[in-house]
Amino acid sequence: MLEKSRSKKFRNHGVLVKFPKKKQDLRIDLPTIGLKTFKQCKIAGLKGIVVKNKKHVFLDKNKCINFANKNRMFISVI
């Protein structure tokens, strides 16, 4: 999805929202974000990522935060 969303028209105006689906089993299948997700968001021109509190998996959290800070992106937990 992120590869298809690259558009110069909407550059730096989008946000990735990673919420679980309504019928998703939260015991075994949570939305996951990691460094690869942040790199793809940067390439797609997105400003940041929004995740739901305690309903996601965050891989390499410190690396992701450093990458987001260096690239002026945000991480929002709702």
C-alpha positions as CSV (number, residue, x, y, z in Angstrom):
1,M,0.0,0.0,0.0
2,L,2.8,2.4,0.9
3,E,4.6,1.8,-2.4
4,K,1.4,2.6,-4.3
5,S,0.8,5.8,-2.4
6,R,3.8,7.7,-3.7
7,S,2.5,10.9,-5.2
8,K,4.2,14.2,-5.6
9,K,0.9,16.0,-5.5
10,F,0.2,15.0,-1.9
11,R,3.8,14.9,-0.7
12,N,4.1,15.6,3.1
13,H,0.3,15.7,3.6
14,G,-0.4,12.1,4.5
15,V,-0.4,10.0,7.7
16,L,-0.3,6.3,8.1
17,V,-3.0,5.0,10.5
18,K,-2.4,1.5,11.9
19,F,-5.4,0.3,13.8
20,P,-6.7,-3.2,14.3
21,K,-9.6,-4.2,12.2
22,K,-13.0,-4.8,13.9
23,K,-12.9,-8.5,13.6
24,Q,-9.2,-9.0,14.1
25,D,-8.1,-11.3,16.9
26,L,-6.1,-9.1,19.2
27,R,-4.6,-12.0,21.1
28,I,-2.5,-13.1,18.1
29,D,-2.8,-10.6,15.3
30,L,-1.8,-7.0,16.1
31,P,-0.7,-4.3,13.7
32,T,3.1,-4.2,13.6
33,I,5.3,-1.2,12.8
34,G,9.1,-1.2,12.6
35,L,12.0,0.6,10.8
36,K,10.9,-0.8,7.4
37,T,7.5,0.8,7.9
38,F,9.1,4.2,8.7
39,K,11.4,4.0,5.7
40,Q,8.5,3.2,3.4
41,C,6.5,6.1,4.9
42,K,9.4,8.5,4.2
43,I,9.6,7.3,0.6
44,A,5.9,7.7,0.2
45,G,6.1,11.2,1.6
46,L,4.0,10.7,4.8
47,K,4.4,12.9,7.8
48,G,4.0,10.2,10.5
49,I,2.3,7.2,11.9
50,V,-0.7,6.9,14.3
51,V,-1.2,3.7,16.3
52,K,-3.8,2.6,18.9
53,N,-2.5,2.4,22.5
54,K,-1.6,-1.1,23.6
55,K,-3.0,-2.6,20.4
56,H,0.1,-2.7,18.3
57,V,3.6,-4.3,18.1
58,F,6.5,-1.9,17.9
59,L,9.7,-3.5,16.5
60,D,13.1,-1.7,17.2
61,K,11.4,1.1,19.0
62,N,14.6,3.2,19.7
63,K,15.7,2.9,16.1
64,C,12.3,4.0,14.8
65,I,12.2,7.0,17.2
66,N,15.7,8.1,16.1
67,F,14.7,7.6,12.4
68,A,11.5,9.6,12.9
69,N,13.3,12.4,14.7
70,K,16.0,12.7,12.0
71,N,13.4,12.8,9.2
72,R,11.0,15.1,10.9
73,M,8.3,12.5,11.2
74,F,5.9,11.9,14.2
75,I,4.6,8.8,16.1
76,S,1.3,9.3,17.7
77,V,-0.3,6.8,20.1
78,I,-4.0,7.3,20.6
